[in-house]
Amino acid sequence: MQTLSILKGGYTMKGKKLLSILTTAVMLSALAAGCSKPAPATPTAGSGDTKKDEVVKLVYARGQDTTGATNEIVKQFNEAHKGKIEVTFAEMPSDTGKQHDQYVTVFNGKGTDYDVFDADVIWPAEFAQAGYALPLDKFVEKDGINMKDYMKGPVQALTFKGQLWGMPKFIDAGLLFYRKDLVTNVPATWDDLIAQAKSLKGKTGSGYSYIMQAKQYEGLVCNATEFISAYGGKVVDGDGNITINSPETKKGLEVMKSIVKSDFVPNNITTFTEPESDTAFIEGKAAFLRNWPYQWAESQDASKSKVVDKVGVAPLPKGSVASAAALGGWVTMINKYSKHPNEAWEFLKFMTGADGQKITAIKGGSAPTLLSVYNDSEVKKNPLFGNKDFVAGLSAAVSRPVSPIYPKLSDIMQVEISKYLAGSQDVDTTIKNMDTKMKEAVSAAK
């Protein structure tokens, strides 16, 4: 699944382009202060393996960027390292799957076509296991970078078998959108939301009040991950071992089904993906919606929305443990076979540090992963980036299962959870089936 950016340009999910609704100082686009001193914005180049006066040439690969943010980052870095390092931007296919396959083809042949590359948040474990990516722990330690300065979700997605395999770039995450004209107190827990959804049923004329994504597809895994994590469950541990069979997972799935089977959601909720959810909400048919950050722009687009200026945004409700939002977004990694790993790190550090993320936020419209960037006065001119509830929602992001065989685990979850929601099997059977099939898949992949 290709993850969502906030508004127009760059990465999109399933090819969807989102309309920009703000101009001048703010440009929202689509493509989800620290404890230590931030990494230097324009560090000196590493020694690499080149002659003293030779310019090191790097290639940075990522998908299409219509915002100009990537070109600006490359330009500023090249100017600061003139005569030492020169980065060229290689534009990859806009389709996430094609990007993935192209990287695999190159790296599987130990190719050096790309030194630095962007990756979907679900790829790091796969690329680490396959030997495509360079672990970055020694670089991070050398430069005194505190990974706690970044949002925890992306760092979690980049950590596999005790090592860090990339740096967080920008984030998307599930959020709660609500009607400010109908909701007096934003629900803090799922119990609160259920109670309010019941009381608001019918107030919009639709017969329902809450919308989510419950069709059998990747979005179902995102929604399920949020419920499972909110109640303390985990699908896998840090080493990729399957841990889904737990009372916490059971509770999360039971709450999820209680909502899907309630009378305050559309009776065809198991056919809803993002487009159906978006359309129903901007037509004013629901008081609450779980969706991605792009929903804000859709809601404020007067050409098609009936809820302009009536929408608020908040973190998803808490379960018994925490608020949990499925992580989306992109990270940046270094090709293990790059001939210039030190120089590649310098570029990666600049791009994912404060200065690089500021450019990505202001010019690209994508949400930063470095928390201190949200304190920047220019960044806060974006009404979302200046919204504390929005930032809190992103900070609650948790990764989908971090595994080299994530696509297989996702398929298993989609099939088994769909059966459970349809009523064809109970929760215990669902969890047992997922546990057994996932463990078999992990063993087969070894």
Buried (B, 14 or more C-beta within 10 A) or exposed (E): BBBBBBBBBBBBBBEEEBBBBBEEEBBBBBBBEBEEEBBBBBBEBBEBEBEEEEBBBBBBBBBBBBBBBBEBBBBBBBEBBEEBBBBEBBEBEBBBEEBBEBBBEBBEEEEBBBBBBBBBBBBBBBBBBEEBBBBBEEBBEEBEBEBEBBBBBBBBBBBBBEEBBBBBBBBBBBBBBBBBBBBEEBBEBBBBBBEBBEEBBEEBEBEBBBBBBBBBBBBBBBBBBBBBBBBBBBBBEEEBEBBBBBEBBBBBBEBBBEBBEBEBBBEEBBEBBBEBBBBBBBBBBBBBBBBBBBBBBBBBBEEEBEBBEBBBBBBBBBBBBBBBBBBBBBBBBBBBBBBBBBBBBBBBBBBBBBBBBBBBBBBBBBBBBBBBBBEBEEBBBBEBBBBEBBBBBBBBBBBBBBBBBBBBBBBBBBBBBBBBBEEEBEBEEBBBBBBEBBBEBBEEEE
